[in-house]
Amino acid sequence: MSALRPVLLPVLAITAVIAAAAGIATGGDGVIGAVIGGLVVILFLGSTPVVLSPLVKASAALSLPVALAFFTTKAVAMLIVLVLLFDVGGVATHVDSAWFGIAAIAASLSWTLLQIRAFRRERVPTYDLGDSD
């Protein structure tokens, strides 16, 4: 969890700022949409290192098949979430889809950029083996 903290806390803050802007602009439905958008991104992008990091340490050979299966599972889950959130007449009446989208885009872009920054600061050694023809 400590590895996620430099990414998680700023993304939560960005989501809160967008939710506040949504509340000012459109009211409660905007806040709900923005909060759900940010939380969906945090859940989906945050689950990857939590699930895959211990697996890679345990068995490097299984990491690719499990990562692909996990990606497929997350894609299906995302479709289910979107269908449930934007079902006409259902939950969609209380979720502002524009603010959901704004928060999801902002959260995913900031998550990605912060992950890149964290990786660059981690200083993982990489090796150039050169041409070994």
N, C-alpha and C positions, 0 to 999 in steps of 0.2 A: 504494500500500500504506500510505503514511503516513496517508492519510485514514481508513483502516479501523482503525488502531491504537487510537484511543480507544474503539472499540467492541469490537474483537476480543479484546484482552487481558482486559477484565473478563468477557466471556462465557466465555473459556477458564477463568478463575478460578472462575466460578460452576459450570461443568461439572466442574471438578476437585473442588470442595467437595461437589457432589451425588454424584460417583463415590465419594468417601471415605465419605459417609454410606451409600451403597448397599453398599459393601464391609463396613461395620460391621454393617448390618442383614441383608443376605442373602448376602454372600460374593462370589465371583468373577463369577457370572452377573449380579448387580446392577451391579457395576463395569462389565462389558462393555456392558450395556444403557445405563447412564448415559453412558458415553463415546461410544458410537455415536449416541445421541440428541442429545447436544451437538454432535458433529462433523457430523451430517447437517444440523442447523440452520445451523451456521456455513458449511458448504459451499453450501447452497442460498441463504441470505440474503446471504452474502458474495460470491457469484458475480455478483449483479446489478450492483453498482456497478463491479466489475472489467470486466464485459463492456459495459455500456451507457454508462459515462462517456466512453470514447474515441469511441464511435459518435456520441453527442450533439454532441461537439466537432467531429467530421468532417462530419456531415450531420444537421441538425435535422429535415429532412423524413422521413428514414428511421427516426428514433428510435421513433416509435409502432408502426409495423408490426414492427420488429425486437423491440421490448419485448414485444409480444403473442405473437410467435412464441417468444421466449425463455421467457415465462411458461408457455406451453403445453408446451414441451419440459420445463421443470422439473416441471410437474404430472405428466406421464407418467413422468418419471424417479423422482419421489417414489412413485408407485404401484408401480413396479418394485422400488424399494428396500424398501418395506413388504411386498410379496409375498415377496421373497427373505428378509427378516429374520424373518418370521413364518410361514414355510412349516412346517407341522406335520411334525416328524421331521427337518427340515433344520437350518439354522442356529438356528432358534427354540429348540432345546433348550439353547443356551448363552447366550441373551439374555433377561434378565428384562424383560418387556414393561412392567411397572409402572414400573420405574426408567427405561426408555427414554422413556416418556411424561412422567414428571416432569421429566427432564432436557431433553427437547424443548420442553416448555411453558415451563420456566424460562429456557432459552436464547433462545427466540423472543421472550418478553416482555421480557427484559433487552436483547436486540438492538434491538428496536423502540424501547424507551424511550431507550436510549443514542443511537440514530440521531436521534431527535427532539431530544434535548439537543444533539447535535453540530450539527444543522441550525440550531437557535436560536442557538447561539454563533457560527456562521459569518457571520451578519449579511449574508445575501444581500439586496440591495435589491429591494423589491417596489414596484410602482406602482399607485396607484388612479387609473384614468383617468376615473372618474366616469361620469355619464350623458352620452352623446354622441348624443342623439336628434335 
